[in-house]
């Protein structure tokens, strides 16, 4: 609306105007041929399907997703100038609202505090949160090849069992939930007998630790094999997308993390087969 007090801000928001638009970097606006080049075992596709909101204006939703900041009281806001500051996950950032301290009259101000010192004239960064490369790709249209907050997910399906997601963290470790699920799924009847001897409701806690040497070796072998299969796909995809810097960086970072995860397993379990 031309009479809206927010018109000056709305006028500087990015527009959907072909491939040169900033919003064109967001996968939600990619053509299907480009999406098909993302060899990440369907991770991006599942995220887009989960986030899809056909009932909302797609331009407005993209602007909010890429610019809204959490206020800490359950509300979100789009703050002029704040959305011009780039993201660095490693920067500790604190924010607070100071009421009735407007610079040019009545109003509140948003104060940011960075955990890093900057030299005069250098670019200042803030953290948008502990975001993975998938998070930043989907909502902001960029990825980092050195993201200390990155995680990668692999959908796991085992015959006769409920599917689950195996999560690989930035240090190459695997989430405890996946390991607990696999310890149970790969346990022998004898190893499962322990659940009949403990109090009801406390059984899952025992899966936080290995059930046996045999079981743990099977679990780690399964994890390494699963990651290796995803690594093969991702590596091939990265090799085929060198003409697309955004997708290539996304896949190359995924490839690097999977290699780290396998190295971590093989170092702890020398000679493990997978």
N, C-alpha and C positions, 0 to 999 in steps of 0.2 A: 504494500500500500504506500502511495506517495506521501500520505500524511503521517505515516508511522514515525515515531521518534527514533526507531532503529534503522530507518532507511539508509543513512550514510554507511552503516556497517554492512547491511545486506548488499549494498551496491558493490562492495569490495570483495564479497565472497566469490570463489571460483565458479565458473559456469561450465555447463556441459557443451563444449564447442569443439568436437572432433578430437583427434589424437593429440593436439597440442595443449589440451586442458589438463590442469593438475589432476582433476578427478578421473582422467583417463587412466591413471596409474592404479586406480582401485579395481581389483579383480571383478567386482560386481558389474562393472561396465565393459569388461573384456568380451570380445567375440569368442564363440565356442572353439574356434581353431586355436586361439592362443591359450585358452584354458586347458585344452587337451595336451599341450606341451609340458604342463606342470606334472612331472613324474614323481609325485610324493605319496603314492599309494592311496590317493583319494582324500588326503588330509584337507586340502584347500576346498575341494568340492563339498565335503561334509560340512565344513564351517560355513560356506556360503548358503547351503540349504538350511542350516540351523538358524542363520541370521536373517534369512529372507523375510521381508515384510511387504507383501504386494499391496497392502491396504494403505501404505504411506507414499507420499511423494518421494521418489528416489533421489532427486537432487537435494531436497531438504534433509533427508535422512543421512545422506553422505556428508553433508556439511556438519550436521550435529555429531555424527560418529567421529569425524576427524578433528573436531574443534571443541567439543564440550568438555568441561573439567568438573570433577566432583568437588562439591563444597564441604563435604564432611558431615552434613546434617540430613543426608538422604536426597539432596537436591543436586542438580547439575546446572551449569551455566555456560554460555558462550561469551567469552570475555575478549573484547577488542584488544589488540596488541599482544595479549598472552599467546594467541595462536600463531604468532610470528616467531616464537622461540623454539628452536629445534630440540630434539629428544636425545638424551644420553642416559641409558639405564643405570650407569654407575654413579650418577650424580645424586646425592641425597638432597631431596627438595622438600621443604616444608611450606605450607601455605596457610594463611588465616585471613579471616574477614575482620576488618576494623570498621565498626559502625560509626556513621556520622563524622567521617573525617575526609570528606571529599575535597579534592584540590581546588575545584572551581565552583564550590557551592555545596549545598546539602547532598549527602550521599555516602555510601560505603566505599571502601577501597579494599582491594585484594593485595595482600603483602606476601611476597615470595622470599624465601631464604634458601640460598644454595649452600651445600656443604663443601664447595670448592672455591678457592681464591682465584681470581682472574687478573691478568695484567691489563693495563689500560689499552683499549682498542681491540682486545681479543673477543671472540664470540662467546656469549654466555649460553649455557645449556641448562635445561631442566629435565627431570625425569617424568615421563607421562605415566609411569608405573612399571611394575615388573612384567614387561611385555615380551612375549616370544616373537620370533620373526614372522610367524603366522599372524599374530595379533597386529603387528605394525603393517604388514602387507595388506591385510584385509581392510583395516580402518584408516590407514594413513598413506598407503601406497609406497612404502619404502621398506627395505630390509638392511640388516647390517651383517657383515661377515665376521664381526667380532662382538657379538651380543652376549654379555655375561648373564643375561636373563633368558636366553633362548631355551626352549624345550621342543622336542619333536615327538610326535605321536604315531604309533603304528596300531592299526586295528587288528586284533587277534581273534581268530575263530578256531575253536577246537571241536572236533566231532563229539556231539552229545553234551557239550558244555555251553554255558552262556558266553557270548562274545564279550570282550573287554578291550580296553585301550592300554597298550604298553607305552609308558612315557619315559623318554630319555632326557635327563637334565643336562645343563650346560657343562657339568664336570664329567659327563659320561656315565653317571650312575643311573640306575633304573628305579622307578617308583616302587615303594614298599608294597602297595596294593597289588601290583602285577606279580611280584614275587610270591606274595602270600597266596594268591589265586592259583599260581602254577604249582606251588608246594602241595596244595590240596588236590588239584587235578591230576598230578603225576605221582601221588602217593600210592603205595601198595596197601592192600587190605590190612596188613599187620600194622603199618604206620598209622593208619586211620583209627585203629582201635583205641588210641589214646583219647580220642574225643568222647568215648563212652565212659571214661573214668573221671572226667572233670565236670564241674558244675555247669549246668545249662546256662548259656548266655555269655560264657567266658571262653568258649572254645577257640574263636578266631584269634585270640591273642597269642596262642602258641605258634601260629603261622608267621609271626613276626621274626622267628628264628628258624634256621634249618631244622627239618624233622630228622634227617640223617645225612650222612656223607653221600650215600647213593642218591637220595632224593635231591639233594642240593646240586649235585653234579648234573643230574637230568634237567633241573630247573635252569641252571646257567647255560647248559648246552642248548636248550630250547630257545632261551633268550638270544644267545649269540647267533643261532641259526636264523631266527626271525629278523634280527637286525641286519644280518648279512644279506638276506634276501631283499630287504628294503634298500640296503646300500647299493646293491647291484642295479636296481631300477633307477635309483636316484643318480648314481654315477653316470649311467647311460644318458639320462635326461639332461644332466649338466653338460655333457659333451655335445649334445645336439642343440643346445640353446645358447651358444656363445654369441649369437646375433641378437639376443634379447637380454640386456644387462640385468634387468630386474629379476626375471625368472632364473637366470643363471646364478646370480648371487644367492638367491633363496635356496636353490638346489645345492649349490656348492657348500653352503653353510650346513645344510642338512647332512650332506655327505661327510663333511669333516667331523660332525658330532657323532655320527654312527661309527666312523673309524675309531674315534676316541673310546666309545663304549665297548667295542669289541676288544680293543687293546687293553682296556681295564679288566675285562673278564679273563682274557688269556694270561695276563700277568698274575692274576690271583689264582687261576686254575691252569697251570702249565700243562700243555699236551691235551687240553680239552678238545673233543671232537664236536664239530657242528656243521 
